[in-house]
Structure formats: C-alpha cells, structure tokens
Amino acid sequence: MTAGEAKLPEARLRRGRTRWFALGAIGAAAAAFVLIAVGGIGDNLVYYWGPKQLRAAGPKARGATIRLGGQVAVGSVKLGDGVSNLEFDVTDGTDTVHVVSRGVPPQLFRDRIGVVVEGSLVKDGTFESRRLMVSHDNQYRAPGDRNVDIKELMRSTQGLDDVPAAPAAVARSPR
C-alpha cells in the first residue's frame, strides 16, 4: 500500500465530519431563528397608526405601544403646570385623538405641524405619550420676498451675529 492510498480514507472521513458539522450549524441557526421569531418579537412591536386606524382598532389598541402620526389640530394645544405637561389633539383630517404628553415638547412644536407621538391608548380614549417628535423636512427656505436684504437675513440667524456678511450680490434675470 502506498502513502497516497492511506490518505484517501482519512480525507473522506474528514470531508464527512465537515459536512455533518456544517449541517449541524445550519440546523442550530435555523432553530435559534425560529425561537426568536416566535418567542418574543410580539412584545417588541411598535405599531404606526393615524387617528383613524387607532379609533378603528378599538379596545385592542389599549395598552399596546403605538406611534401615532398626524397633525396638531388648530387651537388644541394646552400647556399644563410646568414645561413638561402638555395636551393637544392629533388629527389626520378625518378623526382626532386627544394626547397627553409629559415630556418637554421640541422647539418646533406648534399648531398644524406634523407630529409622531409614541405611547399607548388608555381606557378613557386618551393617548398618553412618552415621546413627542415633530415631523418636518430639513430644507431651509428663504422668505418669498425677492428683495430680501441678505446681510439682515444673516444677522437674524442665531449664532451668526459676529460673522461678517458677504457683499450683497444683485441677481439679474437673463435676457
């Protein structure tokens, strides 16, 4: 028997062990995935609903963690005692939900702004918010007046009072 023939059964044995190990690892990973998916994912779900969907869900919405999205209804903002007590209504144009928030509102918070509040619905139909976020885009738009004084606009920007303004350029329309 040559040395090459002696190595052949050993190589086959090693390949067989590697296959069984790979199959076992894949099986263990699949079992772990199923256990995680079935076991506790339901407790960690956060639903994103508008006022209409929240009202339609009825009693099954109580106690669940929900992100409620919509606009702050005009004239509904009521400040309570202190900075962090706030009540307002969120609307989607068809339905309205009363929200009680105990957190400090963002600076941009006002009537007609889009909001997302995270919390839960309580028995009396009020939505208790643990987190309040305003929804806005990140684009700055200069005032619509074409005759804006650029220097004054720059000075009015908070924190830029001491920055020298660039010379004003006059925009000319192409002919």
C-alpha positions as CSV (number, residue, x, y, z in Angstrom):
1,M,0.0,0.0,0.0
2,T,1.3,3.4,-1.0
3,A,1.2,6.6,1.1
4,G,-1.4,8.1,-1.3
5,E,-3.8,5.2,-0.8
6,A,-3.5,5.5,3.0
7,K,-4.5,9.3,2.9
8,L,-7.6,8.6,0.8
9,P,-9.9,7.2,3.6
10,E,-8.7,9.8,6.0
11,A,-9.6,12.6,3.6
12,R,-13.1,11.1,3.0
13,L,-13.6,10.9,6.8
14,R,-12.6,14.5,7.3
15,R,-15.0,15.6,4.5
16,G,-17.8,13.7,6.1
17,R,-17.2,15.3,9.5
18,T,-17.1,18.8,7.9
19,R,-20.5,18.1,6.2
20,W,-22.1,17.0,9.4
21,F,-20.7,20.0,11.3
22,A,-22.0,22.4,8.6
23,L,-25.4,20.7,8.7
24,G,-25.5,20.9,12.5
25,A,-24.5,24.6,12.5
26,I,-27.2,25.4,9.9
27,G,-29.8,23.5,11.9
28,A,-28.8,25.3,15.2
29,A,-29.0,28.7,13.4
30,A,-32.4,27.8,12.0
31,A,-33.7,26.7,15.4
32,A,-32.4,29.9,17.0
33,F,-34.1,32.0,14.4
34,V,-37.5,30.2,14.8
35,L,-37.2,30.6,18.6
36,I,-36.5,34.3,18.4
37,A,-39.2,34.9,15.8
38,V,-41.9,33.0,17.7
39,G,-40.8,33.7,21.2
40,G,-40.8,37.4,22.0
41,I,-41.0,39.5,18.9
42,G,-44.6,40.4,19.6
43,D,-43.7,42.2,22.8
44,N,-41.3,44.4,20.9
45,L,-43.5,45.5,18.0
46,V,-44.4,49.2,17.7
47,Y,-47.4,50.0,15.5
48,Y,-47.5,53.2,13.5
49,W,-51.1,54.4,13.1
50,G,-53.0,57.5,12.3
51,P,-56.0,58.6,14.4
52,K,-58.4,56.8,12.0
53,Q,-56.6,53.5,12.4
54,L,-56.3,53.9,16.2
55,R,-60.0,54.6,16.6
56,A,-60.8,51.6,14.2
57,A,-58.7,49.3,16.4
58,G,-60.9,50.0,19.4
59,P,-60.2,48.1,22.6
60,K,-57.4,46.0,21.2
61,A,-55.3,49.2,20.8
62,R,-55.3,49.8,24.6
63,G,-52.0,49.1,26.3
64,A,-50.1,48.4,23.1
65,T,-47.1,50.6,22.3
66,I,-48.1,52.8,19.3
67,R,-46.6,55.6,17.3
68,L,-49.5,57.9,16.4
69,G,-48.9,60.2,13.5
70,G,-50.8,63.2,12.3
71,Q,-51.0,67.0,12.6
72,V,-51.6,69.1,15.7
73,A,-55.2,70.3,15.5
74,V,-55.5,74.1,15.4
75,G,-56.3,75.7,18.8
76,S,-55.9,72.4,20.7
77,V,-52.6,73.0,22.4
78,K,-53.0,73.5,26.2
79,L,-49.9,73.9,28.4
80,G,-50.3,72.4,31.9
81,D,-48.3,73.1,35.0
82,G,-44.6,73.4,34.3
83,V,-42.8,73.0,31.0
84,S,-43.4,69.3,30.5
85,N,-47.2,69.0,30.8
86,L,-48.9,69.4,27.5
87,E,-52.2,68.4,26.0
88,F,-53.2,68.6,22.3
89,D,-55.2,66.9,19.6
90,V,-53.7,64.9,16.7
91,T,-55.8,64.7,13.6
92,D,-55.5,63.1,10.1
93,G,-58.3,65.2,8.7
94,T,-61.0,62.5,9.3
95,D,-60.5,61.7,13.0
96,T,-58.9,63.2,16.1
97,V,-57.2,61.7,19.1
98,H,-56.6,63.7,22.4
99,V,-52.9,63.4,23.5
100,V,-51.4,64.0,27.0
101,S,-47.7,64.4,26.9
102,R,-45.4,64.6,29.9
103,G,-42.2,65.2,28.0
104,V,-40.8,68.6,27.0
105,P,-42.0,69.5,23.6
106,P,-39.5,70.2,20.8
107,Q,-38.9,73.9,19.9
108,L,-40.7,73.5,16.6
109,F,-43.9,72.2,18.2
110,R,-47.0,74.3,17.2
111,D,-50.4,74.1,15.6
112,R,-50.6,72.4,12.2
113,I,-47.2,70.8,12.4
114,G,-46.8,67.1,11.7
115,V,-46.1,65.1,14.9
116,V,-45.3,61.5,15.8
117,V,-46.1,60.6,19.4
118,E,-45.1,57.3,21.0
119,G,-47.1,55.9,23.8
120,S,-50.3,54.0,24.5
121,L,-54.1,54.4,24.5
122,V,-55.7,54.4,27.9
123,K,-59.3,53.3,28.9
124,D,-60.8,56.8,28.6
125,G,-59.7,57.1,25.0
126,T,-56.8,59.5,25.7
127,F,-53.4,58.8,24.2
128,E,-50.6,59.0,26.8
129,S,-47.4,60.0,25.1
130,R,-44.0,59.1,26.4
131,R,-42.2,60.6,23.5
132,L,-43.1,63.5,21.2
133,M,-41.4,64.2,17.9
134,V,-42.2,66.8,15.2
135,S,-42.1,65.8,11.6
136,H,-40.6,68.3,9.2
137,D,-38.3,68.4,6.3
138,N,-34.7,69.6,6.6
139,Q,-34.7,72.2,3.8
140,Y,-34.3,75.8,4.6
141,R,-36.4,78.2,2.5
142,A,-35.6,81.9,2.4
143,P,-38.6,84.2,2.7
144,G,-40.6,84.6,-0.5
145,D,-39.7,88.3,-1.0
146,R,-37.2,88.7,-3.8
147,N,-35.9,92.0,-2.3
148,V,-34.5,90.4,0.9
149,D,-31.5,92.1,2.5
150,I,-29.0,89.2,2.7
151,K,-27.0,91.0,5.4
152,E,-30.1,91.3,7.6
153,L,-31.1,87.7,6.9
154,M,-27.6,86.5,8.0
155,R,-27.7,88.7,11.2
156,S,-31.1,87.3,12.1
157,T,-29.7,83.8,12.1
158,Q,-29.0,82.9,15.7
159,G,-25.3,82.5,16.5
160,L,-24.1,84.3,13.3
161,D,-24.2,87.8,14.7
162,D,-20.5,88.2,14.7
163,V,-19.8,86.7,11.3
164,P,-19.0,89.4,8.7
165,A,-21.7,89.3,5.9
166,A,-20.6,88.7,2.3
167,P,-21.1,91.6,-0.1
168,A,-24.7,91.5,-1.4
169,A,-24.9,90.4,-5.0
170,V,-27.7,91.6,-7.2
171,A,-29.4,88.8,-9.1
172,R,-30.0,89.7,-12.8
173,S,-32.5,88.0,-14.9
174,P,-31.2,86.5,-18.2
175,R,-32.3,88.4,-21.4
